[in-house]
Amino acid sequence: MNLSFSEGRIIANQHELVVRLNGVSRASLQARVDDITLISGANVVTATGSGVNWSVRLDSEEQLNQLAEAVGIAIQ
């Protein structure tokens, strides 16, 4: 699944999530789906565990729902 948002793009499947941020640095954030939490209301994706600790805010709840469906985890 490819999902574009205002700050970049998310590439996700049932095993892994990669966030590619726009801008000069072209940073990439990667995490296993087991390390991801989807937070409703704030529309935030967080990754914590195994040396990973980052968060990204999406543009809308619809994008969060699409991501939840793609990776197969519930929104909290």
N, C-alpha and C positions, 0 to 999 in steps of 0.2 A: 504494500500500500504506500502510495505517495500522497502526502498532505502538505500543501503550501499554506504558510501563514505569513503575517506581515514581516517577521524577522528572519524567515528562511524557509526550510523544508524539513519534513519528517519522513523518514523511510522506515517502515515498520512491518514486522511479521510476527508470528506467534512465539518467536524465540528471542528476538533482538529488536532494539529501537536505536536509530541513529538520527540525531538532530544536526542539520547542517545550517549554520548561521550565516546570513549575508554580512557584507561589510569587508573591510580591507583584510582582516585576519582570516576570514573564511573558516572559522572554528568548527570542529565537529565534536559532538558529544555522543557517546555510545554507552549503552547499558543493556544487560539482559532483562527480559520482561519480568523475571522474578524479582528484580531490584527496583521496579517502577511502582509508583503510587500516582493515581489520577485523582485530583482534588476538585470537586464540584464547587461552584460559586466563584472561586478565584480562577477557574480554568487553568490549573497548573499541573504540569507533569514534573514529578520529582523522581530522582534516582539516588538511592542510598544503599550502600553495601559493597563488599569486595573491593574497597578502595575507591569507590565511585561516590561522588556527592555533588549533585547539581540540580537545578530546577529551571524550568522554562514556562513562561506564561503564554497560553494560546490566545487567539483573538476572540473566540466564542465558545459557548457550551456545545454547539453543534460539532465543532472540530474535536472537542474532547470526547463526545459520543462516538464519532467516527473512529477515533483512535482506540477507544475502549473496545469497539466491535472488532477492529482489525487485530488487536493483540490478545483479545479474549480475557480481559480482566475487568472487574467491576470498578465503577467510580465511587469514591468515598465522599 
